[in-house]
Amino acid sequence: MSLLRNIVLWLLNHPQYVLGVFLVLALVLVWTKKKWRKKKPYLPWLLALGFIGYVFVFIRFYDRSDLLRPVLRNNTVETLSETSLADDQTYCFGIDVSQYQGHINWDEVLLTKHPLRFAIARATMGRNGQDIQFLHNWEALARVGLQRGAYHYYRPFENSTEQANNFIAHVRLVKGDFPPVLDIEHMSPLGPANLRKGVQNWLRIVENHYHCKPIVYTGRFFYERYLKGSINGYPLWIASYGPHHKVAHLPWTFYQFSEKMVVHGIASYVDGNFFQGSLTKLRNFGI
């Protein structure tokens, strides 16, 4: 049963192949019509019904219909009101994950009723730390077709060059992936100036390696007090929970608005994020 479900999910996530098969079958029927027209005149109707059936199921699947849901490991009611602003025109919705979410079932994640468009996974921490779930998340995101990104958790008391090299050694980005992300949340024990110097060094090394400007993730208060003015030109991913107007004055590209989203396939709370712009803009934001 599990194999059948995986096959069905694969077919629903790769409609180009299914439609190609229907096209080939239609051409075969046209080419051989003299052989079946009298004895099996129902063949075109079967093909048409199969095509209509697939289109119906495809539409219902992407509408996240309960009719098509398997039994979910995490069947908690999803708080859809929080993502109602994500209309794929003004905002696109996505999540970020790490080992703290445990082993994620990304096939079930696809069945969420949230309008999920992207996911960003933690890859590395400090000068030698690695997220134990990164490889699973990274490979699964490519398999299920979600736009993906990877981030590094910055430790301000460790060497920034070694931290940049740690990320580079473990993350291979391909076309369509988001630019690298630096997560900076804590002050350096040597003060704000040292923190900014280390952050700028990490950004410079990683930018030179991947040939694109990294994204900087940080909290609203931390950005305004310590980083504002020192990371100009880099896309900003701001975290601020509560009323959305608190970030209206900031030049954010991504906005983390919640740390308590419920998404099927993930056994614990997960962060919710908006990308500012249309789905087309989101797709073009990849490297």
C-alpha positions in Angstrom: 0.0 0.0 0.0 2.9 2.3 0.8 4.5 1.6 -2.6 1.2 2.4 -4.3 0.8 5.6 -2.4 4.4 6.7 -3.4 3.7 5.9 -7.0 0.5 8.0 -7.0 2.3 10.9 -5.3 5.1 10.7 -7.8 2.6 10.8 -10.7 0.8 13.8 -9.2 4.1 15.6 -8.7 5.3 14.9 -12.3 2.4 15.7 -14.5 4.6 16.3 -17.5 5.4 12.6 -17.8 1.8 11.6 -17.4 0.6 14.1 -20.0 3.3 12.9 -22.3 2.1 9.3 -22.0 -1.5 10.4 -22.8 -0.2 12.3 -25.9 1.7 9.2 -27.1 -1.3 7.0 -26.6 -3.5 9.5 -28.5 -1.1 9.5 -31.4 -1.0 5.7 -31.4 -4.8 5.6 -31.6 -4.8 8.1 -34.5 -2.1 6.1 -36.3 -3.8 2.7 -35.9 -7.5 3.7 -36.1 -8.2 1.3 -39.0 -7.3 -1.6 -36.7 -9.6 -0.8 -33.7 -12.3 1.5 -35.1 -14.8 -1.3 -35.8 -14.0 -3.8 -33.1 -13.0 -1.5 -30.2 -14.6 1.9 -30.8 -14.6 2.6 -27.1 -10.8 3.1 -26.9 -10.8 6.9 -27.5 -13.5 7.2 -24.8 -11.4 5.2 -22.4 -8.4 7.4 -23.1 -10.5 10.6 -22.7 -12.0 9.4 -19.4 -8.5 8.5 -18.1 -7.2 12.0 -19.0 -10.2 13.7 -17.4 -9.8 11.5 -14.4 -6.2 12.4 -14.0 -6.8 16.1 -14.4 -9.6 16.0 -11.8 -7.4 14.1 -9.3 -4.4 16.5 -10.0 -6.6 19.6 -9.3 -8.0 18.0 -6.2 -4.6 17.0 -5.0 -3.2 20.6 -5.4 -6.3 21.9 -3.6 -5.2 19.7 -0.7 -8.6 17.9 -0.6 -9.2 15.8 2.5 -10.6 13.2 0.2 -7.2 12.3 -1.0 -5.3 12.4 2.3 -3.7 9.2 3.7 -3.6 8.7 7.4 -1.2 11.4 8.6 1.4 11.0 11.3 0.8 14.6 12.4 -2.9 15.1 12.1 -3.2 18.2 14.3 -5.5 20.9 12.8 -3.5 23.3 10.8 -3.9 27.1 11.6 -4.6 28.2 8.1 -5.5 31.7 9.0 -1.8 32.6 9.6 -1.0 31.9 5.9 -4.1 33.4 4.4 -2.1 36.4 3.2 0.0 34.1 1.0 -1.7 34.7 -2.4 1.4 33.9 -4.6 1.2 37.5 -5.8 2.0 39.7 -2.8 3.5 37.0 -0.5 4.6 33.4 -0.9 4.6 31.0 2.1 7.5 28.8 3.2 9.1 27.1 6.2 12.6 26.7 7.7 13.7 23.5 9.4 16.5 22.0 11.3 17.3 18.8 13.4 14.9 20.2 16.0 12.0 19.2 13.8 13.3 15.6 13.8 12.9 13.3 10.8 10.5 15.0 8.5 8.2 13.1 6.2 8.3 15.4 3.1 5.8 13.3 1.2 3.3 14.2 3.9 4.5 17.8 4.0 3.3 18.1 0.4 -0.3 17.3 1.6 -0.4 20.3 3.9 -3.3 22.8 3.3 -0.8 25.7 3.7 0.2 27.2 0.3 3.7 25.9 0.8 6.2 27.1 -1.9 9.7 26.8 -0.3 11.7 25.4 2.5 15.1 26.4 4.0 17.1 23.9 6.0 19.9 24.4 8.4 23.1 22.9 7.1 26.0 23.9 9.5 26.7 25.6 12.7 29.9 27.4 13.8 33.3 26.3 12.5 32.6 22.5 12.5 29.0 21.8 13.4 26.7 20.0 11.0 22.9 19.6 11.3 22.2 15.9 11.5 19.0 16.1 9.5 20.4 18.3 6.7 21.3 15.6 4.1 17.9 14.0 4.5 16.1 17.3 4.2 18.2 18.6 1.3 17.8 15.4 -0.8 14.1 15.1 0.0 13.4 18.7 -1.0 15.0 18.1 -4.4 13.0 14.9 -4.7 9.6 16.4 -3.9 10.2 19.5 -6.0 10.0 22.3 -3.3 12.3 25.2 -3.9 15.0 24.9 -1.3 17.7 26.8 0.6 20.4 26.1 3.1 21.5 28.2 6.1 24.5 28.5 8.5 24.0 29.2 12.2 26.7 31.8 13.0 28.6 31.5 16.3 30.1 35.0 17.0 32.7 33.6 19.4 34.2 31.4 16.6 36.4 32.3 13.6 34.3 33.6 10.8 36.6 32.3 8.0 36.4 28.7 9.4 32.6 29.1 9.7 32.3 30.1 6.0 34.5 27.2 5.0 32.4 24.8 7.0 29.3 25.9 5.1 31.0 25.7 1.7 32.4 22.2 2.5 28.9 20.8 3.1 26.5 22.7 0.8 26.4 22.3 -2.9 23.9 24.7 -4.5 22.4 24.0 -7.9 20.4 26.2 -10.3 17.1 27.2 -8.7 18.3 26.9 -5.1 18.1 30.0 -2.9 21.4 31.9 -2.3 23.2 30.8 0.9 21.8 32.1 4.2 23.6 33.4 7.3 21.6 33.1 10.6 23.0 35.7 13.1 21.2 36.0 16.4 23.7 36.6 19.2 26.2 39.3 20.1 30.0 38.7 19.9 31.7 38.7 23.3 34.2 41.2 21.8 31.5 43.7 21.0 29.3 44.9 18.1 32.2 46.1 15.9 33.8 42.6 16.0 30.5 41.0 15.3 29.9 43.2 12.2 33.5 42.5 11.0 33.0 38.7 11.3 29.6 38.8 9.6 31.0 40.8 6.7 33.9 38.4 6.4 31.6 35.4 6.2 29.4 37.1 3.6 32.4 38.0 1.5 33.9 34.5 1.5 30.6 32.8 0.7 29.6 35.3 -1.9 32.9 34.8 -3.7 32.5 31.1 -3.7 28.8 30.8 -4.9 28.9 34.0 -7.0 25.7 35.4 -5.4 24.9 37.6 -2.5 23.9 35.6 0.6 20.7 36.2 2.6 21.1 37.5 6.1 18.6 36.2 8.7 18.2 38.0 12.1 15.7 39.3 14.5 14.1 42.7 14.1 15.5 44.1 17.4 19.0 42.6 16.7 19.0 44.0 13.2 18.0 47.5 14.2 20.4 47.6 17.1 23.5 45.9 15.8 23.5 45.1 12.0 21.6 48.0 10.3 23.9 49.8 7.9 26.5 47.1 7.9 24.8 44.5 5.6 23.3 46.9 3.0 22.9 45.2 -0.4 22.3 41.7 1.1 18.7 40.3 1.0 17.3 40.6 4.5 15.3 37.8 6.2 13.8 39.3 9.4 12.2 37.5 12.3 9.4 39.3 14.2 6.4 37.6 15.8 3.2 39.4 16.4 1.6 42.2 14.4 2.9 42.4 10.8 3.1 46.2 10.9 6.3 45.9 13.0 8.4 45.1 10.0 6.6 47.4 7.5 9.5 49.9 7.6 12.2 47.3 7.0 13.6 46.3 3.6 12.9 42.6 4.0 12.9 39.9 1.4 11.8 37.1 3.8 9.8 37.6 7.0 9.6 35.0 9.7 6.2 35.7 11.3 5.7 32.6 13.4 7.6 29.9 15.2 4.5 27.8 16.0 3.2 26.6 12.6 1.6 23.2 12.3 2.4 21.4 9.1 1.5 17.8 8.3 4.5 15.6 8.1 6.4 17.5 10.8 6.0 16.2 14.3 6.7 19.5 16.1 6.1 23.2 15.6 7.9 24.8 12.6 8.8 28.4 11.6 6.5 30.1 9.1 7.9 32.7 6.6 6.7 35.0 3.8 8.7 35.8 0.7 7.8 39.3 -0.4 6.7 39.1 -4.0 5.0 36.8 -6.6 5.5 33.1 -7.1 7.3 34.0 -10.4 9.6 36.4 -8.5 10.3 33.7 -5.9 11.3 31.2 -8.6 13.6 33.8 -10.2 15.2 34.5 -6.8 17.0 31.2 -7.1 20.6 31.2 -8.2 
